[in-house]
Amino acid sequence: MKTSILPIYILCLMAPACSLVTVPVKTAGKIVTTTVSTTGKVVTAPFDAVGRSKEKKEAKKEQEKELKAEREAASETR
């Protein structure tokens, strides 16, 4: 019993074009992409929130320093 390799090659070449293969693969890929994106946002949200509050605190400190410097400059000119 001799098995011909030609039909196997033909099946391998035709299988990726078949919608029974491509549609589930594309759907699974989209689900994984969306899940990873959403999971990434959920995981990084607390760190982003902490980072933003630090940035706000730093900006507030800088603003207070500038106001203090302006007040000192104004008091020196009097």
N, C-alpha and C positions, 0 to 999 in steps of 0.2 A: 504494500500500500504506500504509494508515493504521494506525499502532500506537496501541492504546488504553493510556492511562496507568492506568486502573482496575485491571487485573490486576497491574501493578507495585506499586501501592499496597497491594493485598490481600496480595501476597507479603511486602512489607516489614512489614506489620502482623502477619502470621502467623509469620514466621521466628523472632522472639525467643521465641515460646512453644513452638517445636518442640524436642523433647528432643534431636534430632540437633545442634542448635546450643547449647542451654543446658548440657548435660552436659559436653561438652569444654571449654567456656568456664569453667564452675565448677571443673572438675578442674584446668585450667591455672592458674586464679587461686589455688587452694589450694596447688598446688605452688610457685608463685612466692612466696606468703606464707610458707610453711614454709622455703623456701630462704633468703629474705631474713632471716628471724628467726634461723635457724641460723648463717648467715654473720655476722650482727651479733654473735652471742654468741662465735663463734670469733675475730673480729677484736678485740673489746673485752676478751677474757679476759686477755691479757698486761698491758694497761693497768690493769685491775681488780686484778690481782695486785700490781703495783707500788704502786698506790694503797693497797691494804690493808697492805702492808709498811710504807709511810710512816706510815700511821695507827697501826700497832702501835708503831713507833719513837717517834712523838710521844707516844703514851699512856704508853709506858715512861719517857720522859724526864719527863713530868709526874708520874708516880708516884714517880720517884726524887727529884724536887724536893720533893714533899710529905713523903716520908720524911725527907729532909734537914732540912726545916723542923721536923718533929716532933722529931727528935733534938736540934736546936739549942734548941728550946723546952724539952725535957726537961732538957737540960744546964744551962740558965739557971735553972731552978727548984731545982736542987740546991745 
